[in-house]
């Protein structure tokens, strides 16, 4: 796992990733579910939820939500964000390789390339089995991962941004993801240094945090899902756009994959 110093700062993390259009992403996820399953979802689980941006948006839309993260700081922050909506929410501080919900959901999601924190085959298989137990038959699991070209051809002219700055009020957060990256070709694990610079007025703090990640390519992902059992491939896209199937174009900046519970 890793990047614990970063994930212990939920407000900083939320600001760092506030460039994402969460309502649009939730529209996409709802459209994918409706297209494959024939109706919109009624309950959603956000895994590796961090500050729970998608859970909060789905709760705002009236869906029952569940969320899970290994960081207690993140789950406490999410509870505060949900406010009165947390009464019907299930928020777990738990390992996503082995967990159980009190009530299953229709749609599970793991966003922002978080699945690679599960760096071994056994962790990934355990994860897919736990998710399957938590999703109703016929429901979906949608995963957002790094585009395969960014694994095969790092440094190519693609849309992935490794350094960016976001501001909220008097707080400015600059993120440098992959300031240093070390590779182990046998385990396929990347050791990634992330540097976060937080500025508020004259105060300036730099947080450095290492994380171990295993990038996932499509064929090994499918093999591990098959090994876990209980899922079938339902579709994939290169962007949060249902009209854009996964391809090799530079505009396909992500690999978004949907699996349906059998």
C-alpha positions, 0 to 999 in steps of 0.5 A: 500500500503506501502514500499514508502521509498523503492519505492522512490529510483528507482535506489536502487530498480533496483539494488536490483532486478537485480538478475532476468533474465528479457530477459528470463522472457519476452521470457516466457511471449511472449511464453505464449501469442503466445501459447494461442493467436496464435501470439506474442503480439504487445503491452504490459502494465506493472503494478506496473512497478517500474523501468520498467525492463520488459517494457524496454526489450519489448520496446527494442524488438520493441513492443509498451509499456505502464507502470503504477506505483503509485510512481512518482519517479519510472515513472520518472526513467522509462522515463529516461531509455526508452530514445527516445523509450518513444515517443511511450510509455504511462507511467502513475503515477496512482493507479492500482485499477482505471486507463485508457489507451489511447490505449488498449494492447494485454498483461498486466503483474504484476510481482514480487508479486505486486498484494497483495498491493491491500489489499481489495476485492473491490480494487482487483475487481476494478483492474481487471475491469480496466485491462480488459478495457485496454486489447484487446478482446482475450488478456492476463493478466499474474500475478506473485504471491507468491507460495501458499505453501509459504503462507500455510507453511512459513519457509518451505524448499523452494527456496524463498530468503528473504535476498540477496545482489546485486552490481553495480559499487561501489554501494552495496544493501542488501535487507532484505524482511520481517525483521519483519512480523505482521499478522492480521488473520481477514483481511488476511493482512501482515504488512511487514518491509523491510530493505535496506542497501545501501553502497557506499565506506565508506558511509552506509545508512539503509532504513526501510519501512513498507508495508501492503500486502494481500497474494492471494491464488488460489481459492480466486483469481479466485473468485475475477476475476470471480466477476470482469467479463470479464476474463477466466482462461488460464493457470498457471505455477510454474516457468518462464518455459512453460513446468512447470505447477504449482505444489507443488514441491519446484522448483515451486517458484512462482504462475504465472497465465494467464487470457484471456480477453473474 
